[in-house]
Structures are given as C-alpha cells and as structure tokens.
Amino acid sequence: MNRVCEILGIEKPVVQAPMTWITSPELAAAVSNAGGLGILGFNAGFETGKTTPEETAEEMRKVIRRTRKLTDKPFGMNVMTSAFDGAGFSKATIQVCKEEGVPVLAAIGTLDAAQIKEWKDAGFKVIYRDMYPTVASAKAAEAAGVDIIVATSCDEGGGMPVEATGTMVKTALISEAVDITVLAAGGIVNEALAKASACVGAEGGYVGTRFVLSKECRAAQTTKDDILNTGADDFIVLTEAGGYLKWRCTPNKVAKAAVEENAKGNLQPSIGSFFAGMLKGDMDAGINTVSSAASLIRSIDSCGEIVNEIARGYSN
Ligand SMILES: Cc1cc2nc3c(=O)[nH]c(=O)nc-3n(C[C@H](O)[C@H](O)[C@H](O)COP(=O)(O)O)c2cc1C
C-alpha cells in the first residue's frame, strides 16, 4: 500500500495543501470525500479576521465542526511551528484540534523537535513543510519523528523559497536522503507532473494551485478567471518579507507595483490583502499567487476529478 495513504488513512495520495482564506470546510471535505486529504488553512472558511489567538481558535472550532458535517473522512489543519508562532495563534488552534479530534497537522516553519514530539505524543500525524527544505533539514525532521516531509521549491504557489532548485530536483534530493515518505509540492497540477515527481521519489502530491481552480474552492470567479487567462510567460515574480520570500503572481496592479518597488530596492513591498484579493476577487486589492505550472491548468474541475487525475500519477 502507498505509505501516504497508510499513514493518513486515506485512499489516494493527494493532499490539498493549505491556502489560508481560500480554503474552507467545503473544499477540504470535497477533497477528503474524494479519497485525498483536505486541509483547513489559516482563516479557512472565516468571513472576518479574528484578532486574538483565543477568538481564532474558537472560530476554527466551528469550522472544524462544519467540516465534520460534510465528511466522515480524515482532514488536517495548517499550523505554524513555535518559531513562527510568537503570538500563539497556532498553539491555541492546536489545542482545539486536540479537543475536536482533528487527526493531522500540516506544519510550516523552522523545525522544533520537542514540539514535534509533543504533537506525536498527542496522537497527531504530522506533515512537515520546511519553507526552505534542505537535505539536512529533512534528515532533522525525520529524526524528530515527523510522519511525512513535503519537498517544496520555487515552483510552488504562495510564498516560495528564494532559491533556484525546482520541485523535481528537490524531491529527488530529499527522497534519497530520508526513509520516511515524501510529498512533492510545487507544480503538481496534473497527472504528468505527478508521475514525474513519483519517478524521483515522491509518494504523493501536496497540491495547492490546482485546487484554487476547483469548483469547490471559494476563491472568487474573478480570481480563477484571472489565472486561467494569464499565459505561461506572463506571470511575474516579486520579492517580499525583506527578501525571505518570493511570490509568483498574475500581472495585476498590486503585483506590478510590488515589482517596481523591488526594482527601487524595497524588499518589503505591499502585497495587499488575500481576503479582498484572492477570496473576494478584487484584483486591485491583493496579489493572485500561483504555481509555475498554473498555465497548464485548462479548466475548473471538481475536487473529485482533480484527486483522481493526480492520484493516477502515483499509481505506478
Ligand atoms: C494562494 C496560496 C496561498 C497559500 N497559503 C499558504 C498558507 O497559508 N500556509 C501554508 O502552509 N502554505 C500556503 N501555501 C502553499 C501551499 O500550501 C503549497 O505548499 C503550494 O501551493 C504547493 O504548490 P502548488 O501551488 O504549485 O501546488 C499557499 C499557496 C497558495 C497558492
């Protein structure tokens, strides 16, 4: 049996990667019902931002319960490791995940081995995505006891590592270095790219952008059309977070302004609001960020169709 499926208790090794506001109970449940694993991102299903960790965690409890009504299959929650969670938002949410029996944490941030042990002792399955994965960090994550490592790269949508290694090579390097199972992330948008990642060691896909263009994703239609209407050579890349992250985006007003700021030496340009931009569809209000393979997505399909197609790439 495929190890990703065995560990997560799912039928097809396709994980819907967390994508903050545009994830929801409907998206996560649709993926889980199709045999993959849906993940609730930060602010998944929220209608407004919450200001304290406690308020956020209680709102997330409602979202978890809504998801449970839509699926009896496993699903996961996106959390930050301690180094990225200064204000304690993830800490409070993890407590709610324990109380509500959410089985999987999909963690990002610098590895904290003691925290991984805590999560494992609490019974969670842990998917870990170092935002800057290296062979050394993958080995450290394996030693710390994570269940599944995500090999990610500058091919991914969302905030991507400022480095030049793509998903296929990153997956090959990490798969060779560790014995635990590896999910490829970044550009896994169809069967062919899933198969390519399987050839270099991935046992499943950690898929974001393809699910933005799903029927069940609550991103605005304007957002989806903007992606579908952008040609392969027309996406632009900006640098943000003081040079820590890059973002590949459709060439909208906010992204172009950020690139201009970068040219003037500003590595902390505004990228606007995910809520007003990708969720509500105001393309003058926030970046619309995608994978390097976004232009290979030709239609808006159901999560069931997407899970089935990508799973075929991992079926030998
Ligand atoms: C719009 C968007 C928002 C994202 N937000 C998050 C996030 O909040 N947390 C996180 O861990 N990863 C986030 N990511 C990264 C994804 O979880 C995943 O690693 C990435 O989408 C995989 O690459 P792909 O888009 O090429 O499939 C985001 C990605 C996208 C496209």
The ligand as an SDF file (V2000), in Angstrom:
LIG
                    3D

 31 33  0  0  0  0  0  0  0  0999 V2000
   -2.9100   31.1350   -2.7610 C   0  0  0  0  0  0  0  0  0  0  0  0
   -1.9920   30.3230   -1.9160 C   0  0  0  0  0  0  0  0  0  0  0  0
   -1.9560   30.5290   -0.5370 C   0  0  0  0  0  0  0  0  0  0  0  0
   -1.1230   29.7480    0.2710 C   0  0  0  0  0  0  0  0  0  0  0  0
   -1.1630   29.9230    1.6310 N   0  0  0  0  0  0  0  0  0  0  0  0
   -0.4870   29.0530    2.4280 C   0  0  0  0  0  0  0  0  0  0  0  0
   -0.6490   29.0960    3.8490 C   0  0  0  0  0  0  0  0  0  0  0  0
   -1.4040   29.9000    4.3960 O   0  0  0  0  0  0  0  0  0  0  0  0
    0.0410   28.1910    4.5860 N   0  0  0  0  0  0  0  0  0  0  0  0
    0.8830   27.2600    4.0360 C   0  0  0  0  0  0  0  0  0  0  0  0
    1.4620   26.4440    4.7580 O   0  0  0  0  0  0  0  0  0  0  0  0
    1.0820   27.2330    2.7050 N   0  0  0  0  0  0  0  0  0  0  0  0
    0.3980   28.0810    1.8880 C   0  0  0  0  0  0  0  0  0  0  0  0
    0.5410   27.9890    0.5300 N   0  0  0  0  0  0  0  0  0  0  0  0
    1.4510   26.9830   -0.0430 C   0  0  0  0  0  0  0  0  0  0  0  0
    0.7070   25.6640   -0.2790 C   0  0  0  0  0  0  0  0  0  0  0  0
    0.3360   25.0900    0.9530 O   0  0  0  0  0  0  0  0  0  0  0  0
    1.5520   24.6570   -1.0890 C   0  0  0  0  0  0  0  0  0  0  0  0
    2.8060   24.4640   -0.4710 O   0  0  0  0  0  0  0  0  0  0  0  0
    1.7500   25.1040   -2.5270 C   0  0  0  0  0  0  0  0  0  0  0  0
    0.5670   25.6720   -3.0430 O   0  0  0  0  0  0  0  0  0  0  0  0
    2.1370   23.9250   -3.4160 C   0  0  0  0  0  0  0  0  0  0  0  0
    2.4680   24.3510   -4.7030 O   0  0  0  0  0  0  0  0  0  0  0  0
    1.4310   24.4550   -5.9450 P   0  0  0  0  0  0  0  0  0  0  0  0
    0.6400   25.7160   -5.7040 O   0  0  0  0  0  0  0  0  0  0  0  0
    2.3230   24.5410   -7.1100 O   0  0  0  0  0  0  0  0  0  0  0  0
    0.5710   23.2460   -5.9440 O   0  0  0  0  0  0  0  0  0  0  0  0
   -0.2780   28.7730   -0.3160 C   0  0  0  0  0  0  0  0  0  0  0  0
   -0.3140   28.5810   -1.7000 C   0  0  0  0  0  0  0  0  0  0  0  0
   -1.1660   29.3240   -2.4990 C   0  0  0  0  0  0  0  0  0  0  0  0
   -1.1910   29.0620   -3.9890 C   0  0  0  0  0  0  0  0  0  0  0  0
  1  2  1  0
  2  3  1  0
  2 30  2  0
  3  4  2  0
  4  5  1  0
  4 28  1  0
  5  6  2  0
  6  7  1  0
  6 13  1  0
  7  8  2  0
  7  9  1  0
  9 10  1  0
 10 11  2  0
 10 12  1  0
 12 13  2  0
 13 14  1  0
 14 15  1  0
 14 28  1  0
 15 16  1  0
 16 17  1  0
 16 18  1  0
 18 19  1  0
 18 20  1  0
 20 21  1  0
 20 22  1  0
 22 23  1  0
 23 24  1  0
 24 25  2  0
 24 26  1  0
 24 27  1  0
 28 29  2  0
 29 30  1  0
 30 31  1  0
M  END
$$$$
